[in-house]
């Protein structure tokens, strides 16, 4: 297809948001989304946060090149930012564009005269550490999607010792608040009922704009100006979860611009020595205080936690500090990651590595804990009412519609009511199946 495109996305929600926005811009220019084997241009939005993610990015490029030798492949994302020359040497790659150039990918796609000889692959790249301007891509929604992602912040100033992201994304920078509101209003006009505000370091939103602009001011504006019915926050650091923010979520669970009862909080380690070596700006006691306060103010909220297993120097005692802290805290689920040394970060040079086998064992133990936490959280909701945004109509085989609750639970809905897709329904949670399907009925 002459103007057919496909986008393959690896990694985080920010990448997903940017890929959707690139697709939207292409379609505004007459392109049509299609399968990789039929597209004339294939875009791969890469990830480099772990060694596995980088490997999967290369595999995706090679897979597309084999399936569609005639396609022009444009590679972007974090891997393209930190190691463009490696990607430029892969068979079939036409252009490698760093993160600062994602917004011009529709222009690159239109440049159909580029040679596909891998020795002439074009690299468009600069020093992203000097970037100070937020380069927005449009907010995007596809087809009958009920929810949209909106990136309002990019970059990170923290430089944790294990993390490649600041080198791949540059310093923290924010979308101006008026532009955030314009995007929210645009999405609302398209029928979107829920928007996930996302960023690389979301809690730093606005600090590069003015002393009075911040995440809470954006949430206030979304509430008072009525752009979107339901707002969800992506990951937010424990040091940035203020009592004011928690009270705002607790007090804004109804009406337009209501805030979802859902927090996703990075812990990484529960051992103070490891946290210090990671260059994380808190200790286990502060994390415990934040989560305990969040649960007190938001008793039915989903609280997810990121945890990193096997950081250099994590002996059995340090790991058990992490495990026991998470076991004791009232969290709802864990996202578990094995430590992956990244070239260019301080931790790459740390000598006291943990063996791969031990890391796997610790990840397995943490994932089993996550399963137990998730089951307990779901069971605690039985008999309670939740607001569900219907995402799929009734399945012919099961007769069940599905939707996402305010507190981040996928609910399968039984009963006589046939809720329409993209509507809010109040549902009573009735049961939890062995495979952790949450069942509910409209009330």
HELIX and SHEET records of a PDB file:
HELIX    1   1 UNK A   13  UNK A   28  1                                  16    
HELIX    2   2 UNK A   51  UNK A   67  1                                  17    
HELIX    3   3 UNK A   78  UNK A   82  1                                   5    
HELIX    4   4 UNK A   84  UNK A   88  1                                   5    
HELIX    5   5 UNK A   99  UNK A  104  5                                   6    
HELIX    6   6 UNK A  105  UNK A  110  1                                   6    
HELIX    7   7 UNK A  118  UNK A  120  5                                   3    
HELIX    8   8 UNK A  128  UNK A  130  5                                   3    
HELIX    9   9 UNK A  165  UNK A  169  1                                   5    
HELIX   10  10 UNK A  177  UNK A  189  1                                  13    
HELIX   11  11 UNK A  202  UNK A  204  5                                   3    
HELIX   12  12 UNK A  215  UNK A  224  1                                  10    
HELIX   13  13 UNK A  238  UNK A  240  5                                   3    
HELIX   14  14 UNK A  243  UNK A  251  1                                   9    
HELIX   15  15 UNK A  272  UNK A  278  1                                   7    
HELIX   16  16 UNK A  284  UNK A  297  1                                  14    
HELIX   17  17 UNK A  316  UNK A  328  1                                  13    
HELIX   18  18 UNK A  346  UNK A  349  5                                   4    
HELIX   19  19 UNK A  356  UNK A  380  1                                  25    
SHEET    1   A 6 UNK A  32  UNK A  33  0                                        
SHEET    2   A 6 UNK A   4  UNK A   9  1                                        
SHEET    3   A 6 UNK A  41  UNK A  46  1                                        
SHEET    4   A 6 UNK A  72  UNK A  77  1                                        
SHEET    5   A 6 UNK A  93  UNK A  97  1                                        
SHEET    6   A 6 UNK A 122  UNK A 124  1                                        
SHEET    1   B 5 UNK A 173  UNK A 174  0                                        
SHEET    2   B 5 UNK A 147  UNK A 154 -1                                        
SHEET    3   B 5 UNK A 194  UNK A 199  1                                        
SHEET    4   B 5 UNK A 230  UNK A 233  1                                        
SHEET    5   B 5 UNK A 258  UNK A 259  1                                        
SHEET    1   C 3 UNK A 262  UNK A 268  0                                        
SHEET    2   C 3 UNK A 302  UNK A 309  1                                        
SHEET    3   C 3 UNK A 333  UNK A 338  1                                        
SHEET    1   D 6 UNK A 385  UNK A 392  0                                        
SHEET    2   D 6 UNK A 401  UNK A 405 -1                                        
SHEET    3   D 6 UNK A 410  UNK A 414 -1                                        
SHEET    4   D 6 UNK A 438  UNK A 442  1                                        
SHEET    5   D 6 UNK A 424  UNK A 432 -1                                        
SHEET    6   D 6 UNK A 385  UNK A 392 -1                                        
END                                                                             
